[in-house]
Amino acid sequence: MKPTTVRLCHTAQARIAAAIRVVSVFIIPALSVLLPGGVAQAQSLMVIPVNVQIEPEQRAATLTVINRGDSETSVQIRVYAWSQQTGDDQLAASDAVMVSPPLATIAPGASQVVRLILRQPPLGREATYRILLDQIPPPAAPGVVRVVLRMSIPIFAQPTSRSVSRVQFHIERNAGQAYLVALNDGSRHDAIRDVVLWTSDGRKLSTNSNASPYILADSSRRWLIAAQGSMPLPNESLRLTARADSGAIERQVPVVAAQ
């Protein structure tokens, strides 16, 4: 896919340049706050919905960005192809989804509808993208620290054929640490939350709750298991309970040594 080039007006370029010059005093949060009802909020900005679903017969979807602050704000919106390699999220510039408008200035109390247009429907399996919505701050006054806000919103585009997730788990020991590893060889993503592991002697082990829950199609993800007493040994098995988009999970998970 060819990289997307966005041409900025002179005012927006100046604001971004000002932001870059004072980036050393900015706090840049990577995640927005998820509120009940599928709403993402970061300080004065709110985005609805918190993730975008494009069904097989659809070629477009919309986001609504709401300015709940007391002054106007500008935002830049870009779309990236989203993949997972060796358990890590990877973003690559893409023109597979067109954004309109890519830049907007929103008055206080007003909202902006952003249209997302899928250029080509996915074939065979779900296509995944992420929207990065960046707030463009006004020039900072002397002695004033402004916060640069970024929201990351997933897009899931479904193929015309039926797509399902197929996730298998194992626990991997490596260099004195243990990880819960999920492998999804299906054609659709799944999201795994509220993970708890139980040892044969009744101990409860937890994983990193701040990790992303998404496992994309034909991808893998792993979660570090918090050290709580002795770690499970190879050839043991633990009971896993979790909540997934595809339903509740309860199963025995084998422990293996790292390859």
Secondary structure as GFF3:
##gff-version 3
##sequence-region A 1 259
A	DSSP	alpha_helix	10	21	.	.	.	ID=ss1
A	DSSP	three_ten_helix	23	25	.	.	.	ID=ss2
A	DSSP	beta_strand	33	35	.	.	.	ID=ss3
A	DSSP	beta_strand	39	42	.	.	.	ID=ss4
A	DSSP	beta_strand	45	48	.	.	.	ID=ss5
A	DSSP	beta_strand	52	54	.	.	.	ID=ss6
A	DSSP	beta_strand	60	67	.	.	.	ID=ss7
A	DSSP	beta_strand	73	85	.	.	.	ID=ss8
A	DSSP	beta_strand	88	93	.	.	.	ID=ss9
A	DSSP	beta_strand	97	100	.	.	.	ID=ss10
A	DSSP	beta_strand	103	106	.	.	.	ID=ss11
A	DSSP	beta_strand	111	118	.	.	.	ID=ss12
A	DSSP	beta_strand	127	136	.	.	.	ID=ss13
A	DSSP	beta_strand	150	157	.	.	.	ID=ss14
A	DSSP	beta_strand	167	174	.	.	.	ID=ss15
A	DSSP	beta_strand	177	184	.	.	.	ID=ss16
A	DSSP	beta_strand	190	198	.	.	.	ID=ss17
A	DSSP	beta_strand	204	206	.	.	.	ID=ss18
A	DSSP	beta_strand	214	215	.	.	.	ID=ss19
A	DSSP	beta_strand	219	224	.	.	.	ID=ss20
A	DSSP	beta_strand	237	244	.	.	.	ID=ss21
A	DSSP	beta_strand	247	257	.	.	.	ID=ss22
###
